[in-house]
Amino acid sequence: MSTVTDKTPAAAPPGRNGSGDGLLQLMLDGMRRNMRQYGMLIALGLIVALFAVWTDGDLLLPRNVSNLVLQNSYILILAIGMMLVIIAGHIDLSVGSLTAFVGSMAAVFMVRNDIPWPLAVVLCLLVGAIAGAIQGWFIAYGGIPSFIVTLAGMLTFRGLTEIFLEGQTLGPFPKGLQKVANGFMPEVGPETNYHNLTLLLGLALIGLVVLQEVRDRRRQKEFALDVLPAKLFLLKLVALASAVLVVTMLLASYKGAPIVLLILGALLVGFGYVMRNAVIGRHIYAIGGNLPAAKLSGVRDKKVTFLVFLNMGMLAALAGLVFAARFNAASPKAGLNFELEAIAAAFIGGASMAGGVGTVLGAIIGGLVLGVLNNGMNLVGIGTDWQQVIKGLVLLAAVGFDVWNKRKVGS
């Protein structure tokens, strides 16, 4: 005698039934888990869209996009170095004054002493590295807080700038150095009404971005980490490729990619690789995230801190050269508030006050947020007083979001 047993199918768990609601829920969950990473990228897109409408499209004119890159290049260079400093759990208040000091040294080398500009550039980078190394030694091996050391550096380098320039503006710089800060890539190939090299670089960058995202996703799966749902990941790739393509077309329809943009691209790729894949990058995150645990794990925290500030000094020197070359003169007042702009860019780009969190790309995004705000507000005629208020509120909102996000994760 056979017995028939009624079996009622079990209800599908929420979000797993393959319906549209389930996919939407997965997408929302993915966005929440990656809000720190993508929040400012979305905010940048919204700010660009807002000012594009507000300025009747002037913000996205090819000439203005090129100017936006040129005007913010030195802040973006500083922001990369500052992001590493903050990830390591420190701060650097001296970068603005060091930028001015290196600019004054460049003027002394090239204008007063007629040293060839390529050699002078190397000497200036060496000066920046030495300045950063001195500060790094006091912080790492002397045990003095970075706030105090770099505050002293800010005053010292500003005074030395006044001494070297004797209170006067000194210039002009050689044409070769000016082209680094203000020039564009040469035109090659047939006439296409676009800058051919820029188009090729843009296509190569799209391929690189897609390849890197796919590799990161594969690596996350290998370590059983949460990844974005496949459709949301595909949407992300399309959005990134579209953004790169739009910027490429805008630059290619004017004079092409500025030379300084290539420098920024090299810094972004190089430091991004170091922070993601190199041992020193993981050690920087370790000492900023949990210093006692990092020491117990064998991380040489003093050496890492020393190298972080040495690197910051070199990047400040590079920013000083770019700034001086762009304005074709070294000035005692150069670099004012650059340290605040760089710190703000890092925090807006996702750095945490507690250290151990942040990305090089985030620093670039944070700097672009500030740059687009400055440019857009100038185009619509907002005064500098209100511009400072708005930028301050944006910084407060970014840090407030970081605090709220950590509380939500910890609850």
C-alpha positions, 0 to 999 in steps of 0.5 A: 500500500503506497502512501501519498504525501502532500509536499507544499513547495517552500516559499522562496526567500525574499529577493531570490525569486528572480522577479524584478523586485528581487533584482531591485533589492539586490541592486539596492543592497549592492549600492548600500554596501559600496556607498562609501566607494561610489557615493562621491562619484555619484555626487560628482555626476550630479554636480556636473549635471546641475552646473551644466544646466545652470550654465546653459551648457558652458560648463561642458564646453571643450575649452572649459573642460580643458581649463578645468583640468589645467586649473586643478592639476596641482591640487589633484597632485597634492590630493594624491599624496595627502590621501596616503598621509591620511590613510596612514593616520596623519596630516600634513599642513605644510604642503601649501608652503612647500609648494611655494618654496619649491616654486621659489627654488625653481625660479632661483635655479632657472631664472637667476642661475640659468640652470637648464630646466630639466636639471632644475626640475630634478633638483626641485624634486630632490629638494621636496623629497629632502623636505618631506624626509626631514618632516617624516623623520621627526614624525616617525623616529622623533615621535612628534605628532604630525600636526605639530611637525607640519605646522612648523614646516608650514611656517618655515617653508613660507619664511624661506620662500620670502627669503629666497624671493626677497619678497618679489615675484620672479620669472619668466620660466623657460618655454619647455617648462611652461609647456608641461603645465599649459601645453597639449599633446601634439597632433598626429595622423590624418585630419579628423576634426578631433585630436587623434592621440587623445582619441586613442588614449581615451579608448585605451583608458576605457579598455584599462578601466574595464579590465581592472574592474573585471580583475577586481571582481574576480579577485573578490570572488576568489576570496569569497567577498561580496560583489555587485550583482552581475547586472549592476556590475555591467551597469557600472562598467557602462557608466564608467566607459561612458564617462571616460568617452564623454571626457575624451570626446570633449578634450579631443574636440578642442586641443587634445589632452593637456600634458599635465593630464598625462602626468596625473594619469601616470600618478593615478595608475602608479599609486593606485597599483601600489595601494592595491597590490604592493606590500607598502600599500597594504602596510600604509592601510595597516598602520592607519587602520590599527597601529598596534595590530600592524606592529604585532604583524611585523609592519615597520611602522616608522619606516612606512611613515617616513616614506609616506612623508618623503613621498608627500614632499616629492608630490608637493614639489611637483605641484609647486613646479606645475603651479609656478610654470602655469603662471610663469612666475614664482610668488611669495604668496603662492600655495596659500590654502593649498593644504586645506584644498588637498585635505578637503579633497581627500576627505570628500573623496572618501578618506576617514578621520580615523585613518586606514580608509581611502583610495587614490581614485577617491582623492581625484574624485574629491579634487574634481568635486571641488574643482567643478564647484569652483568653476561652476560657481564662477560661471554663474557669478557666485561670489568668493564669499559664498563659494567658501561657505558652500565648499565648507558645507560640502566638506562637512557633509562628506565627513558627516556621511563618513561618521554616519556610515561607520555608526550604521555599520557598527550597529 
